[in-house]
């Protein structure tokens, strides 16, 4: 195993399930397989973060900045709570998502 792979294997996975983190600054963070389910991340800034495999089930992302986020899928977002003020990466087709009022 290479040194980089060993470091990645040892990196703890973030678990903020159900936490209230409105306005959190998570820019450019690596959130692989993070558990954000049920968290309130209203107005949080995820710009440039890597959300590969992150659990966004029930995560409130109203007004959140997801611009330039990497490895985010429609499937992940379809389980989150979004609104018209949520900023999505350019590669996400907004028409495929249900937005809250």
C-alpha positions in Angstrom: 0.0 0.0 0.0 1.3 3.4 -0.9 1.8 6.1 1.8 -1.0 8.2 0.3 -3.4 5.2 0.4 -2.4 4.5 4.0 -3.2 8.1 5.0 -6.5 8.0 3.2 -7.4 4.7 5.0 -6.6 6.2 8.4 -8.6 9.4 7.8 -11.6 9.4 10.1 -15.1 9.8 8.6 -17.1 12.8 9.6 -20.3 12.0 11.4 -22.6 15.0 12.1 -25.8 13.1 11.9 -28.7 15.2 13.1 -26.3 18.1 14.2 -27.2 21.7 13.8 -24.4 23.4 11.8 -26.1 26.3 10.0 -23.6 28.6 8.3 -20.7 26.2 8.8 -17.6 26.8 6.7 -16.7 23.5 5.1 -15.0 24.9 2.0 -12.5 22.6 0.3 -13.0 19.8 2.9 -12.8 16.1 2.0 -16.0 14.6 3.2 -15.7 11.1 1.7 -18.4 8.8 3.1 -19.4 11.5 5.7 -22.7 11.1 7.5 -24.6 14.3 7.3 -28.0 12.7 7.4 -30.6 14.8 9.2 -28.1 17.6 9.8 -29.2 21.2 9.5 -26.6 22.8 7.2 -28.7 25.8 6.2 -26.5 28.5 4.6 -23.4 26.3 5.1 -20.5 26.8 2.6 -19.3 23.6 1.0 -17.7 25.3 -2.0 -14.9 23.1 -3.4 -15.6 20.3 -1.0 -15.4 16.6 -2.1 -18.7 14.8 -1.1 -17.9 11.4 -2.6 -20.2 8.9 -0.9 -21.5 11.4 1.6 -24.9 10.5 3.2 -27.2 13.6 2.6 -30.5 11.9 3.5 -32.6 14.5 5.2 -29.8 17.0 5.3 -31.2 20.6 5.2 -29.2 22.4 2.6 -31.4 25.5 2.2 -29.3 28.4 1.1 -26.1 26.3 1.2 -23.3 27.0 -1.2 -22.4 23.8 -3.1 -20.6 25.6 -6.0 -17.6 23.7 -7.3 -18.3 20.7 -5.1 -16.8 17.5 -6.4 -18.3 14.0 -6.6 -21.9 15.1 -5.8 -24.7 13.2 -7.4 -28.4 13.7 -8.2 -29.0 10.7 -6.0 -27.4 12.3 -3.0 -29.2 15.6 -3.5 -32.6 13.9 -4.1 -32.5 12.8 -0.5 -31.6 16.3 0.9 -33.8 19.3 1.6 -33.0 22.0 -1.0 -34.6 25.3 -1.9 -34.2 27.9 -4.7 -31.4 29.7 -2.7 -29.2 26.5 -2.6 -26.3 27.1 -5.0 -25.5 23.9 -6.9 -22.5 22.9 -9.0 -22.8 23.6 -12.7 -22.9 19.9 -13.5 -26.1 19.2 -11.5 -29.3 19.5 -13.5 -31.7 21.5 -11.2 -34.7 20.3 -13.1 -34.1 16.8 -11.8 -34.5 17.8 -8.2 -37.4 18.6 -6.0 -37.0 21.9 -4.2 -38.7 22.9 -0.9 -40.6 26.2 -0.5 
